[in-house]
């Protein structure tokens, strides 16, 4: 079965840039989405089709996907960005999630 | 704006059937999304897709749950249902329903916690 790998945790200082990666075989051939899940809340879509931002998501969120790696970059990181982030793709009609990355802003 | 609300028993005994309902407001389940989905998240762990429903009749399931799960829709009540049979403690977690676009999942319901315990 298809697998996607994310770093379990990352930390960033407020105002800095952080990139969360998601790796999988030929992932660049798939469309990748990203979800933000703050503590105690349900997931929220923050990026779809690799690099498209849903309405209401700040411009400091950006996405890319090429080769075996997709990435979610957050510029000028704020305290409110502290959350778990999950990448998601489709494989043979099934939804696959990465294991999630816990982003700490400190 | 589309809103989804999960409901159902918070406690289910081992070997029994978990049954949840997702009430959809702000749009019709027959037309407002490309698909509908159920997902879950064990305590302290990551997200897992359970299955999706297309055109309110055709379902696609996670292979690991295929033998135990069914997803259906009641268009007259504008709601979705999830049934998971023969549950064990490993089925404990937050259960979410969600709508889907072409290949993304949005919006999500607030989720409901289901505990499997005797």
Interface residues (C-beta under 8 A of the other chain):
Chain A: X1 X31 X33 X35 X37 X41 X42 X43 X44 X45 X48 X49 X54 X86 X88 X90 X93 X94 X95 X96 X97 X98 X99 X100
Chain B: X37 X39 X46 X47 X48 X49 X52 X60 X62 X63 X96 X101 X102 X103 X104 X105 X106 X107 X108 X109 X110 X111
